[in-house]
């Protein structure tokens, strides 16, 4: 599952207006009652999955997979530890173009180096325009398999990867322990959205889904395995369903004269040596 890979690599409360609906999920009855019997030791708890939440996720998945091609803008915000304690926030903007089952382009700008990613059904190309570096690798014939290969081979991951595949509903609901409907928002994405929360052993995620168009407008996640509980958020806008796309849209034309490097995860930089210190090999003599 894509979410599992992100959690391994990295790694909400609802707004006050809707807090009553969220609290109601776990509130104790007003009158005293006998404590509920807990599951036998060693037995997993039964999932608590609200039908309305699953229906909204299923409708969102159907809308996404029902389109042969998609275009949207993704603004991703992620947190990073700071030297003074509270996390710092960084952001990127990605222009995404997808054509099922075997075409994807992601052009990203933001608080860091720009990047361009191209997949044409046969080849994966990752291009760093500022550094004029390009990495190219053979690719499998589907977007799902390509996303796995890009992560496994080069640690390339997109925060919106869960909605790119052939079955977003399965990716988002696989392994869930809890899913519930929160309420509506009229703020996110400039439209009315239905808010859903999902939780598993790996993460807690809140998703804003367009009430009318059933398109994802915002996703916000915290990974349980992250001791810092850093938050990851992506806002999705400028949606276009079934746009006409030129064949050359998935070709990395700007990378034709770039320096080629291996399609692999970047190696961490070696720690800087203090002035006057000897290399480890020299000390061993």
Residue, then its C-alpha position, 0 to 999 in steps of 0.5 A: x500500500x502506498x501509504x505504508x511506503x510513505x510511513x516507512x520513509x518519513x514518516x486532527x482534530x476537526x474545526x470547533x464548529x464540527x467538534x460535537x460531531x467528532x466527539x460523539x464518536x467516542x462520547x460516553x452515555x449520560x447515564x451510567x452503564x456497565x463497561x463494555x466487554x473488551x476483546x479477548x487478549x490477543x484478538x484485534x478490535x473489530x473495525x468501526x467503519x461508518x457507512x456514510x464515510x465509506x460511501x463518500x470515499x467510494x464515490x470519490x474513487x469512482x469519480x477519479x477512476x471514471x476519468x480517462x485523464x486528469x489534470x490538477x494542482x497540488x499544494x503540499x505542506x510538510x513539517x520538518x523539525x527545527x532547532x528551537x522545538x516547534x516544526x517548520x513548514x515547507x510547501x511545494x506546488x505540483x502541476x499534475x497530468x495523468x492519462x490512464x493507464x500508463x501516463x503521468x507528468x508531475x512538475x513541482x516547484x516550491x521551497x527547495x529544488x524544482x523537479x520534473x517527473x515523466x512517465x510514458x508507459x515505458x520509461x521513467x524520467x526524473x529531471x532537476x532543471x536547476x542542476x541540469x541532471x536527469x535520471x532515466x529508467x525502464x518502467x512497468x506498464x501501469x501507473x500503480x506499478x510505476x509508483x512502486x518502482x519509483x519509490x523502491x528504486x529512487x525514493x520518489x514519492x508524491x503526497x497525492x499518490x493515493x489518488x493516482x492509482x487504479x483503485x483509490x478506494x482500496x488504497x485508502x480503506x485497506x487496513x482501516x480500524x476506524x472511519x467516520x463522517x465529521x460534517x461539512x465545510x464551506x471553506x476548503x477549495x471554495x466549495x462545499x465539502x464533506x469531511x471524512x476521518x480515517x485511522x489505521x495502525x499507521x496513520x490518521x487522515x482527514x479528507x475533504x471531498x467535494x459535496x457535488x463533484x466528489x473530488x478530493x480537495x484536501x488531505x491531512x495526515x499524521x503518521x503514528x510511527x512518527x515520534x514527532x507527529x509531524x503533519x503532512x497536508x495536500x490541497x488539490x485544486x484546478x481539477x479538469x476531468x478528461x482533458x484532451x492531452x497531446x502525446x508529447x505532454x509526457x516527454x521530458x523534452x527539457x532534459x534532452x541535454x542534461x547530465x545523466x545520473x543513476x536512477x537511485x535514491x540520493x545518498x546522504x551527505x557525509x558529515x563535514x570534518x572539523x578543521x585540522x582533524x585527520x580522516x578516520x583512516x589516518x587515525x587508525x594507523 
